[in-house]
Amino acid sequence: MSDGHWQLEGSAAELYQRYLVPGITIKWADDLVQRAEVRAGEEVLDVACGTGVVVRLAASKAGSGHVIGLDLNPGMLAVARTVASEGAPITWTEGSALDLPFPSARFDVVLCQLGLQFFPDQPKALREMHRVVRPSGRIALSVYSPIERTLGAYAFVRALDEVLGPEASRIKRGEHSFADPSQLDSLLRDAGFGVVDVQTLVQTIQFPSVLDYVRFQLLATPMTVLLKGRAESERQSIIASVAAKAAAFSTVSMLDGGRFTFPQEAYVAVARPFPNAA
Ligand SMILES: C[S@@+](CC[C@H](N)C(=O)[O-])C[C@H]1O[C@@H](n2cnc3c(N)ncnc32)[C@H](O)[C@@H]1O
């Protein structure tokens, strides 16, 4: 990808699916769907499904069941619809996590990967998930831990602030707004979940180069706003400058072999409405 084959064409959602899903979110999705123990015949909802990485993995387990992917962003859903899947049928739905368009107790499993931190009213979103999951069901969700605990992302935000000014990294830092696992635990209990298990987990992330990582962050996420309205030459120059500084903020082992490798940390929760749920 760093050798000139990287395609700049395509929407941010297409680039997200092509580069960030295989680089980052599929690793977390595999783990989340396993922890949720999705079984054949189950009704599953994935909130903030993006381009559908969790939905497709859940569908591969749900067999004769049904999986719904819900997201606020029609561009992400448009890309989700183009990706092949197997297993249970999938329905893609545009909607808000704060007002789920489903009857109460509709789902065996509700999933939400790396979405909660973006919701303007997190308690409300969790109350909605509690409302739509069956009393015997469970939810599984993940959020990133503080950014200092994921060295690649931390190098990136420091570089961004140096190149574009101190406010530049605000969006990226917002992805890491959970201070500790107890914050997620309390939010889930306050939303009505009787059994809550929050684990601190690490996945190893690897991109072909620091330059690739920086490009994907700036072209395939809400950080595209930082490059908006700038000439192509200026965009490329910003990407190169941020990458050079991010490399300077990285340790030797993160840059081994020219690749960009770092452990990424997240809090992953499985919660059930009642202690006696199956
Ligand atoms: C980092 S992406 C994660 C996508 C997907 N879960 C994954 O792991 O690849 C965050 C997603 O949250 C969605 N989102 C943000 N606020 C939302 C809301 N209030 N309701 C539904 N989706 C929302 C965004 O549109 C985006 O697709």
The ligand as a Gaussian input file, in Angstrom:
#p B3LYP/6-31G(d) Opt

LIG

0 1
 C      -15.595000       4.274000      14.200000
 S      -17.062000       3.927000      13.304000
 C      -17.311000       2.233000      13.809000
 C      -18.067000       1.472000      12.783000
 C      -18.144000      -0.032000      12.977000
 N      -18.823000      -0.361000      14.229000
 C      -16.774000      -0.662000      12.909000
 O      -16.326000      -1.204000      13.929000
 O      -16.135000      -0.616000      11.844000
 C      -18.324000       4.778000      14.225000
 C      -19.704000       4.731000      13.581000
 O      -20.651000       5.315000      14.494000
 C      -21.670000       5.892000      13.717000
 N      -22.472000       6.791000      14.577000
 C      -22.038000       7.914000      15.192000
 N      -23.047000       8.452000      15.913000
 C      -24.135000       7.644000      15.755000
 C      -25.465000       7.657000      16.258000
 N      -25.892000       8.630000      17.079000
 N      -26.319000       6.665000      15.900000
 C      -25.907000       5.678000      15.059000
 N      -24.642000       5.609000      14.554000
 C      -23.768000       6.577000      14.889000
 C      -20.891000       6.593000      12.612000
 O      -21.729000       6.934000      11.515000
 C      -19.842000       5.529000      12.297000
 O      -20.261000       4.685000      11.246000

